[in-house]
Amino acid sequence: MTEELLKVQVHKRQLQGDGVVVLDLIPVGGTTLPAFEAGAHVDIHIAPGLVRQYSLCSDPADNATYRLGVLKDPASRGGSTGVHDKLLEGAEVQISVPRNLFPLVTQARRSILIGGGIGITPMIAMAYALQAQGADFELHYCGRSRSRSAFLDELQSAAFADRVVTHFDDEPAEHKLDLDALLGQGQPGVHVYTCGPSGFMDWVIESASRKGYADDHIHREYFQVEVDSSGESFEVVAAKSGKSVQVAEGQTILEALGTLGIKIEVSCEQGVCGTCLCDVLEGEPDHRDVYLTDEEKEANDQILVCCSRAKSKKLVLDI
Ligand code: FES
């Protein structure tokens, strides 16, 4: 299946905070872009073989522009540096149509949005959407310091500015986020959304669980995950060709299949996007991704080969 791609142009580019580039993308050869839901992301095809996902942070009601913010990551494997270096004003680039793995729950009684650092991006789109619905919500933006943080001007001038609360590490203690007080006791209809560095998200998720929030009331979007390739070696069989290979400790299934000349389409290579999903015919996966739901993981009939491993000695994949 060939993915539908959109050609867009960088209409405006701004550097904000410490190392965040904010890009406004407009359609090439048209005036409107496909509608998107708050929480959605697009894949940016930065260079051949280099595709990365970034959340849309513009107002979902605006179908003329997609906005996104990209933090330059010193440990970048080419994604964020490629965006910073190549996507200058006027540059054209291909992107996927928006996909939403982080949707808002409609009809929530109250929504608590908690973004850490660049994890604020999907929250901004959510705030626009909730404001347009007249919904009850708060947006909490946590970061190291005001001067290093992007999007502050936009948040301060937005129609929902009075619902935005900032928490910066270098500001007086009374501005620190008191998560327990903010969350209160979990109640039906009160939903928490978080995105940010994984330690920050773990803190929010654990706090919400401890305060009695049901799992389906805690929503998360990982944008960076460390791939853990440790664990014993196992055999992977590619059923269609009958070829098999041993996946060594420290190696991914993807890499091992590559030695057989079997190529799987990938994007994030971190278990976030779902691009490398394969069906499992036999064996028990050791799921290490953040893409599949808990139920999907329990079914053990699919695996993300960029990061997950096997609990069984052998895994047979439908490839
Ligand atoms: S390539 Fe993104 S989950 Fe594997």
Boltz pocket constraint, residues with backbone or C-beta under 6 A from the ligand:
constraints:
  - pocket:
      binder: B
      contacts: [[A, 265], [A, 266], [A, 267], [A, 268], [A, 269], [A, 270], [A, 271], [A, 272], [A, 273], [A, 274], [A, 275], [A, 276], [A, 277], [A, 289], [A, 291], [A, 304], [A, 305], [A, 306], [A, 307]]
      max_distance: 6.0
